[in-house]
Amino acid sequence: MRFYVAYGVFLLLLSATAGVVLARARRDSRRRLLILTAGAFAMLCALVFPFGMEASPWALLRNVFLTFLEVMQIFAMNLGFLGETESLGVPAWFAWLYSITLSALYVAAPLFAAGYLLTCSRRASAQMRWLLSRGDETWFFSEASEKAMMLARDVLSREERPVVVFCCVSGDACDRVAEMGAIGLGKDVGALGGSFFRRRDASVFFMGDDEERNLDAALDFIRRHSRDERFIFVYPFTSRPEAELLLNAADMGRIICRRIAENRAMVYREIEDTPLIGQEEVTRILLVGCGWIGMEMLKALLWSCVRKGHRLAVEVVDRRAVSQRFYRECPGLRDYGVRFFENEDIHAFDVNRLSDPLSVSHVYIALGSDAQNLECAIGLRQAFRRVHRLHAIDDTRMTPQIHVALNRLQDTAMDFRDRGGQPYDILPLGCGRCGVRTAGCYTEDTLFNYKLELRALIEHLGYDAGSRAGNRAAIEMLRKAAGEPMTHRKWRAIVAAQPEAVSAFYRYEYNVASSRAKALFAMCCARDGVGYSPEEEEGGAVPLYGCVTEHERWMMFMLTAGYQHAAQTDHMAKLHRDIVDYAALDDTARAKDRSTLLEDKPAE
């Protein structure tokens, strides 16, 4: 009877261990080997334990210790008790099955033990490398995701390279982390002791593929380390709407938290680096795919291309009905004139259906995967080339420019050629200046864009006359730093000098988004050679960047943020009384715009 019970318990433990290991595998946990080892030990204990013997407490305790001893002897290559099955008269078939099972565990046990020791050795080696590493700054990544790897490669290729540490590393990721010169730890970043963050300036990146998980991990880390003595920079990669509320409710202490919306960062980098406004009165842009990236691009185009005497015409093609979502998010833009082609087969779309296919200057493609984006880009390049040739237009410049959202195939896309060796001129979206090879969209320059962030902080601190007066010294210091090349280390020094101002800046997403938009618009105007004059008149003939243009830009930004005009301003309801033409503004609003522009003249 004892063997039947033992074997039943063994099968239950085997099933439980297998289920836990498989569940952990789906979650990509680092503890699979440890669970497997513990399961093997428990299963062997179940086979060895003398079920049905004395039931007194002392006898039970003695049997438990004897079982542990016997199992450890099995791990030490002692298998002498297998003959018990014959002496106790159990059925032959059961004795045979029992012996086979125990023999398999006997063979596997040393392997499990060796694997566990190897894992411990790896962890000890990683911690030793951490202790012996040199550098003033450490970047901690919460997990070894693909995009975290891409960012780490870019950071480690720079001259001022920090110490890079990946947490929750296991399996093949250990080798990939070691190859790039980083340190891999098996622990969760939230479980690391305070000594890891006291030794050097620390930045922690929650950069997994699951945005909800990134947010939860960041909140847990903030709760554990908000009272640390040194500043810790925390970067949760999430654009979830509840992130702002949950992070604002957290006690930050000396933690500086900046949310990263990677889609928006990619779009803003593209807007900054690509001149969109030419000599024509109308700029025509085709947007293929209106998901997260496409919607962000559409909104940014509407406010970044505001110029006096110029009009933007955007046409959107998507396989879904996206106009309802756009007008739900931006109800004030129903009469703007964005043209939607909905429920279309993207790859079979005829470009002749566009309002003026010969005048399209830029095409942006974001369909969700690299393969789909590249296939669509090649098809559209061929279609536009055909239309230009049929109208006897010399297309040596390869118009329109085609920009594609890519994660892993940036260099490959730029090398695509037809059978005659002519390049398709496909440009990765958000990967730096057009035609320049980069490590991809997950680079330090694209995701963090310190130059834009610094100018946005200046705009925030000088929001009105009272703010400028109180922050004049800080603004002057930031303006001086804006003229120098920026790195993460310099950005940390700037933030450490103004921690309260920076924390207030990142507290509300509206402050950050509005300030970034104003700074980016000023940078684009300076890049395009747009004249600057705060005395700009509404009916002037020369295109100038001043009060009128800035107000139109602000008004368009507010409309893309979901605001509408109302007699009284109510930010919760997204209503604002100044969403009117510049001529209809009162003197107070005009004076505020003029004083802001006088203080914040864009750099030449």
RARAVEN-V362627 format. One record per residue. RES is the residue in three letters. PSI is psi in whole degrees, -180 to 180 (* if undefined). Layout:
res->RES psi->PSI
res->RES psi->PSI
//
This chain:
res->MET psi->-35
res->ARG psi->-42
res->PHE psi->-34
res->TYR psi->-46
res->VAL psi->-45
res->ALA psi->-44
res->TYR psi->-34
res->GLY psi->-45
res->VAL psi->-40
res->PHE psi->-46
res->LEU psi->-38
res->LEU psi->-45
res->LEU psi->-38
res->LEU psi->-45
res->SER psi->-43
res->ALA psi->-44
res->THR psi->-46
res->ALA psi->-42
res->GLY psi->-43
res->VAL psi->-43
res->VAL psi->-43
res->LEU psi->-40
res->ALA psi->-42
res->ARG psi->-34
res->ALA psi->-39
res->ARG psi->-30
res->ARG psi->4
res->ASP psi->47
res->SER psi->154
res->ARG psi->-3
res->ARG psi->15
res->ARG psi->-43
res->LEU psi->-39
res->LEU psi->-42
res->ILE psi->-42
res->LEU psi->-40
res->THR psi->-46
res->ALA psi->-38
res->GLY psi->-41
res->ALA psi->-42
res->PHE psi->-43
res->ALA psi->-39
res->MET psi->-40
res->LEU psi->-37
res->CYS psi->-39
res->ALA psi->-37
res->LEU psi->-31
res->VAL psi->-29
res->PHE psi->133
res->PRO psi->75
res->PHE psi->143
res->GLY psi->-1
res->MET psi->-159
res->GLU psi->141
res->ALA psi->3
res->SER psi->155
res->PRO psi->-44
res->TRP psi->-39
res->ALA psi->-38
res->LEU psi->-44
res->LEU psi->-42
res->ARG psi->-42
res->ASN psi->-34
res->VAL psi->-47
res->PHE psi->-40
res->LEU psi->-36
res->THR psi->-46
res->PHE psi->-43
res->LEU psi->-45
res->GLU psi->-38
res->VAL psi->-40
res->MET psi->-32
res->GLN psi->-37
res->ILE psi->-42
res->PHE psi->-25
res->ALA psi->23
res->MET psi->33
res->ASN psi->116
res->LEU psi->33
res->GLY psi->-15
res->PHE psi->2
res->LEU psi->-22
res->GLY psi->-9
res->GLU psi->-31
res->THR psi->-34
res->GLU psi->-41
res->SER psi->-25
res->LEU psi->-1
res->GLY psi->31
res->VAL psi->159
res->PRO psi->148
res->ALA psi->-42
res->TRP psi->-36
res->PHE psi->-40
res->ALA psi->-40
res->TRP psi->-45
res->LEU psi->-40
res->TYR psi->-45
res->SER psi->-41
res->ILE psi->-44
res->THR psi->-47
res->LEU psi->-35
res->SER psi->-40
res->ALA psi->-42
res->LEU psi->-34
res->TYR psi->-42
res->VAL psi->-39
res->ALA psi->-26
res->ALA psi->-49
res->PRO psi->-34
res->LEU psi->-44
res->PHE psi->-43
res->ALA psi->-42
res->ALA psi->-41
res->GLY psi->-40
res->TYR psi->-41
res->LEU psi->-37
res->LEU psi->-41
res->THR psi->-44
res->CYS psi->-40
res->SER psi->-41
res->ARG psi->-44
res->ARG psi->-42
res->ALA psi->-39
res->SER psi->-41
res->ALA psi->-42
res->GLN psi->-34
res->MET psi->-41
res->ARG psi->-37
res->TRP psi->-44
res->LEU psi->-34
res->LEU psi->-8
res->SER psi->153
res->ARG psi->149
res->GLY psi->157
res->ASP psi->-8
res->GLU psi->144
res->THR psi->133
res->TRP psi->119
res->PHE psi->130
res->PHE psi->134
res->SER psi->-26
res->GLU psi->165
res->ALA psi->60
res->SER psi->167
res->GLU psi->-44
res->LYS psi->-30
res->ALA psi->-38
res->MET psi->-43
res->MET psi->-42
res->LEU psi->-41
res->ALA psi->-41
res->ARG psi->-41
res->ASP psi->-42
res->VAL psi->-42
res->LEU psi->-12
res->SER psi->-5
res->ARG psi->164
res->GLU psi->-46
res->GLU psi->83
res->ARG psi->132
res->PRO psi->175
res->VAL psi->124
res->VAL psi->127
res->VAL psi->125
res->PHE psi->135
res->CYS psi->165
res->CYS psi->42
res->VAL psi->134
res->SER psi->164
res->GLY psi->-138
res->ASP psi->-24
res->ALA psi->-27
res->CYS psi->-44
res->ASP psi->-41
res->ARG psi->-38
res->VAL psi->-43
res->ALA psi->-37
res->GLU psi->-35
res->MET psi->-1
res->GLY psi->18
res->ALA psi->174
res->ILE psi->132
res->GLY psi->126
res->LEU psi->145
res->GLY psi->-17
res->LYS psi->158
res->ASP psi->145
res->VAL psi->-30
res->GLY psi->-20
res->ALA psi->-4
res->LEU psi->142
res->GLY psi->164
res->GLY psi->-23
res->SER psi->-29
res->PHE psi->-28
res->PHE psi->-5
res->ARG psi->-22
res->ARG psi->-39
res->ARG psi->170
res->ASP psi->126
res->ALA psi->138
res->SER psi->131
res->VAL psi->127
res->PHE psi->116
res->PHE psi->94
res->MET psi->40
res->GLY psi->180
res->ASP psi->-19
res->ASP psi->110
res->GLU psi->-35
res->GLU psi->-40
res->ARG psi->-38
res->ASN psi->-45
res->LEU psi->-46
res->ASP psi->-43
res->ALA psi->-38
res->ALA psi->-42
res->LEU psi->-40
res->ASP psi->-40
res->PHE psi->-43
res->ILE psi->-41
res->ARG psi->-37
res->ARG psi->-32
res->HIS psi->14
res->SER psi->-20
res->ARG psi->10
res->ASP psi->154
res->GLU psi->-37
res->ARG psi->156
res->PHE psi->135
res->ILE psi->129
res->PHE psi->127
res->VAL psi->130
res->TYR psi->91
res->PRO psi->127
res->PHE psi->94
res->THR psi->142
res->SER psi->17
res->ARG psi->141
res->PRO psi->-28
res->GLU psi->-8
res->ALA psi->-43
res->GLU psi->-45
res->LEU psi->-44
res->LEU psi->-40
res->LEU psi->-35
res->ASN psi->-32
res->ALA psi->-15
res->ALA psi->147
res->ASP psi->106
res->MET psi->-33
res->GLY psi->-123
res->ARG psi->26
res->ILE psi->131
res->ILE psi->115
res->CYS psi->124
res->ARG psi->117
res->ARG psi->140
res->ILE psi->116
res->ALA psi->99
res->GLU psi->-34
res->ASN psi->-44
res->ARG psi->-40
res->ALA psi->-42
res->MET psi->-43
res->VAL psi->-45
res->TYR psi->-36
res->ARG psi->-40
res->GLU psi->-44
res->ILE psi->-40
res->GLU psi->-37
res->ASP psi->-14
res->THR psi->112
res->PRO psi->123
res->LEU psi->-28
res->ILE psi->121
res->GLY psi->-153
res->GLN psi->-16
res->GLU psi->154
res->GLU psi->-25
res->VAL psi->129
res->THR psi->122
res->ARG psi->128
res->ILE psi->136
res->LEU psi->129
res->LEU psi->117
res->VAL psi->113
res->GLY psi->121
res->CYS psi->51
res->GLY psi->-143
res->TRP psi->-46
res->ILE psi->-45
res->GLY psi->-42
res->MET psi->-40
res->GLU psi->-40
res->MET psi->-42
res->LEU psi->-46
res->LYS psi->-42
res->ALA psi->-37
res->LEU psi->-38
res->LEU psi->-38
res->TRP psi->-22
res->SER psi->-17
res->CYS psi->19
res->VAL psi->120
res->ARG psi->150
res->LYS psi->134
res->GLY psi->16
res->HIS psi->149
res->ARG psi->142
res->LEU psi->130
res->ALA psi->113
res->VAL psi->132
res->GLU psi->136
res->VAL psi->131
res->VAL psi->130
res->ASP psi->153
res->ARG psi->-11
res->ARG psi->171
res->ALA psi->97
res->VAL psi->-12
res->SER psi->-37
res->GLN psi->-41
res->ARG psi->-43
res->PHE psi->-47
res->TYR psi->-23
res->ARG psi->-40
res->GLU psi->-30
res->CYS psi->70
res->PRO psi->-24
res->GLY psi->-3
res->LEU psi->18
res->ARG psi->-30
res->ASP psi->9
res->TYR psi->-38
res->GLY psi->19
res->VAL psi->129
res->ARG psi->127
res->PHE psi->133
res->PHE psi->104
res->GLU psi->158
res->ASN psi->42
res->GLU psi->148
res->ASP psi->106
res->ILE psi->-44
res->HIS psi->-13
res->ALA psi->12
res->PHE psi->134
res->ASP psi->117
res->VAL psi->-16
res->ASN psi->-13
res->ARG psi->-11
res->LEU psi->160
res->SER psi->-45
res->ASP psi->83
res->PRO psi->-24
res->LEU psi->-19
res->SER psi->0
res->VAL psi->126
res->SER psi->-29
res->HIS psi->143
res->VAL psi->130
res->TYR psi->128
res->ILE psi->125
res->ALA psi->90
res->LEU psi->-8
res->GLY psi->-24
res->SER psi->152
res->ASP psi->-43
res->ALA psi->-47
res->GLN psi->-41
res->ASN psi->-44
res->LEU psi->-41
res->GLU psi->-43
res->CYS psi->-40
res->ALA psi->-43
res->ILE psi->-42
res->GLY psi->-42
res->LEU psi->-35
res->ARG psi->-45
res->GLN psi->-42
res->ALA psi->-47
res->PHE psi->-38
res->ARG psi->-42
res->ARG psi->-44
res->VAL psi->-42
res->HIS psi->-42
res->ARG psi->-39
res->LEU psi->-24
res->HIS psi->17
res->ALA psi->40
res->ILE psi->129
res->ASP psi->112
res->ASP psi->44
res->THR psi->-22
res->ARG psi->-2
res->MET psi->64
res->THR psi->148
res->PRO psi->165
res->GLN psi->134
res->ILE psi->119
res->HIS psi->132
res->VAL psi->135
res->ALA psi->115
res->LEU psi->148
res->ASN psi->-41
res->ARG psi->-10
res->LEU psi->37
res->GLN psi->-55
res->ASP psi->-38
res->THR psi->-43
res->ALA psi->-39
res->MET psi->-13
res->ASP psi->1
res->PHE psi->130
res->ARG psi->159
res->ASP psi->-176
res->ARG psi->-20
res->GLY psi->3
res->GLY psi->6
res->GLN psi->130
res->PRO psi->149
res->TYR psi->-13
res->ASP psi->58
res->ILE psi->123
res->LEU psi->127
res->PRO psi->140
res->LEU psi->129
res->GLY psi->22
res->CYS psi->33
res->GLY psi->-168
res->ARG psi->145
res->CYS psi->131
res->GLY psi->-4
res->VAL psi->127
res->ARG psi->135
res->THR psi->179
res->ALA psi->3
res->GLY psi->-174
res->CYS psi->-21
res->TYR psi->67
res->THR psi->164
res->GLU psi->-43
res->ASP psi->-40
res->THR psi->-47
res->LEU psi->-36
res->PHE psi->-29
res->ASN psi->66
res->TYR psi->-33
res->LYS psi->-49
res->LEU psi->-39
res->GLU psi->-38
res->LEU psi->-43
res->ARG psi->-36
res->ALA psi->-38
res->LEU psi->-39
res->ILE psi->-44
res->GLU psi->-39
res->HIS psi->-44
res->LEU psi->-27
res->GLY psi->36
res->TYR psi->-40
res->ASP psi->-180
res->ALA psi->-41
res->GLY psi->-43
res->SER psi->-41
res->ARG psi->-40
res->ALA psi->-41
res->GLY psi->-23
res->ASN psi->23
res->ARG psi->-44
res->ALA psi->-43
res->ALA psi->-39
res->ILE psi->-43
res->GLU psi->-41
res->MET psi->-41
res->LEU psi->-38
res->ARG psi->-37
res->LYS psi->-41
res->ALA psi->-28
res->ALA psi->-22
res->GLY psi->-1
res->GLU psi->156
res->PRO psi->136
res->MET psi->140
res->THR psi->171
res->HIS psi->-34
res->ARG psi->-42
res->LYS psi->-37
res->TRP psi->-39
res->ARG psi->-42
res->ALA psi->-39
res->ILE psi->-44
res->VAL psi->-40
res->ALA psi->-27
res->ALA psi->-22
res->GLN psi->58
res->PRO psi->-39
res->GLU psi->-41
res->ALA psi->-41
res->VAL psi->-40
res->SER psi->-41
res->ALA psi->-35
res->PHE psi->-43
res->TYR psi->-1
res->ARG psi->-40
res->TYR psi->132
res->GLU psi->-33
res->TYR psi->-45
res->ASN psi->-46
res->VAL psi->-50
res->ALA psi->-43
res->SER psi->-44
res->SER psi->-40
res->ARG psi->-43
res->ALA psi->-44
res->LYS psi->-43
res->ALA psi->-43
res->LEU psi->-40
res->PHE psi->-43
res->ALA psi->-40
res->MET psi->-39
res->CYS psi->-40
res->CYS psi->-44
res->ALA psi->-40
res->ARG psi->-40
res->ASP psi->1
res->GLY psi->26
res->VAL psi->132
res->GLY psi->154
res->TYR psi->130
res->SER psi->116
res->PRO psi->-20
res->GLU psi->16
res->GLU psi->130
res->GLU psi->149
res->GLU psi->-32
res->GLY psi->13
res->GLY psi->152
res->ALA psi->-27
res->VAL psi->130
res->PRO psi->120
res->LEU psi->156
res->TYR psi->112
res->GLY psi->-149
res->CYS psi->-44
res->VAL psi->-50
res->THR psi->-42
res->GLU psi->-39
res->HIS psi->-40
res->GLU psi->-38
res->ARG psi->-47
res->TRP psi->-43
res->MET psi->-42
res->MET psi->-38
res->PHE psi->-43
res->MET psi->-38
res->LEU psi->-40
res->THR psi->-21
res->ALA psi->-1
res->GLY psi->4
res->TYR psi->157
res->GLN psi->163
res->HIS psi->143
res->ALA psi->164
res->ALA psi->-32
res->GLN psi->141
res->THR psi->131
res->ASP psi->103
res->HIS psi->-31
res->MET psi->-38
res->ALA psi->-1
res->LYS psi->54
res->LEU psi->140
res->HIS psi->134
res->ARG psi->-16
res->ASP psi->7
res->ILE psi->70
res->VAL psi->171
res->ASP psi->155
res->TYR psi->-36
res->ALA psi->-24
res->ALA psi->-2
res->LEU psi->150
res->ASP psi->172
res->ASP psi->-34
res->THR psi->-45
res->ALA psi->-41
res->ARG psi->-42
res->ALA psi->-37
res->LYS psi->-45
res->ASP psi->-43
res->ARG psi->-43
res->SER psi->-36
res->THR psi->-44
res->LEU psi->-33
res->LEU psi->-37
res->GLU psi->-33
res->ASP psi->49
res->LYS psi->128
res->PRO psi->149
res->ALA psi->143
res->GLU psi->*
//
